[in-house]
């Protein structure tokens, strides 16, 4: 099973912005119910796409400036970063198929 990385202010540049592979970032918070609901979906995507996608979680309470930089106003906010740029996003808890479709990951 692929690990979901903890993304912080210290590693955001290297893990997300400088990654050769696309990176899915789950912007979340401990107190967020919908974030807990979608967490297993994010873990499943990480496992299924370990060869082609980096997956990480960024706690918006601990790293608010990063969330603000990308216009995160509601969580869970899932952002797909490609070549250092936020290219697609999805907000809210949703089924895996819907999330993959919104992020352009559907086969």
N, C-alpha and C positions, 0 to 999 in steps of 0.2 A: 504494500500500500504506500502510495506517495505521501510524503509529508506536506502539510500546509505550513508554509514558513510564517514566522512572526516578523512582520515588517514594522520597522521603527524609523524614527528620524535619522538614526545612525546608519541604517543600511538601505534606505529608500533609493538613494542614488544608484548604488551598485546593483541591488536586486531588481529594481523596477526599471529605472531609466536607462541603464546600461546593458540590460539583458539582450542577448541575441535572440531569445525565444519570446513569444508573446507572454505577457504576465497578467493574470487575473487577480485583482486586488479586491478583497472583501473588506469594505470599510464598515466597522461594526462597533458595538459597545456592550459591555457586560450586562447592563440593565435592559437591553433591547430584546423583547420577546420575539419579534419576527427574525432578528439576527440568529437567535438560537434555533428557530424553526428551519432556517435555510442552511445552517452550518453543515448538516449531513449531506446536503446536495452539493455544497462546495467541496466537501471532502471526497465525494464520489467522482466529481469532475476531475479533481486532482489525481485520483487514483487511475481513472480511465485514460487521462491525457498526459501522463507523466513524461512521455517521450517528446511531446510537442508543446507543452504549456507549463509555465511556472505558476503556482497558485500560492497566494499569501493572504494574511489577515492583518489589517491595520486598525488598532484601537483608536477611535476618533477622540475619546476623552484624553488619552495620553499624547496624541499627536494631532491636535486640532489644526495647527497651521497647514499641515499637508492636506487634510481634508478640505480646508477652506480654499486652498490653492486650486483645487479641482471642482469647486462649486458643490461640494457635498452638503446638502441641506436636510436630506432624509436618509435614514438607514433602515435596513441594510442597503448599501449602495455598492454595486459590483461594477468595477471598471476594468475594461480590457485595454492594456497598454501595449502598443506595438511601436518598436523603434523609439521608445522614450516618450511617446505621445498617447494621451487618452483618446482612443478611437471609437469605443462603443461603451455603453453603460446600461445598467438595469437597476431599478430601484424597487425595493419591497421584496417580501417573500413570495416565491412562486414555484410551481413545479419545475423539475429539471428540464423537461422538453421546452417549456416556454422560456426559461432562462437562457438555454443554449441558443434558441432562435433569436432572442433579443441581442445576444452578444455575437451573433454570427458564427457560432460554434456548431450549429446543427449540421449533421452529415447529409 
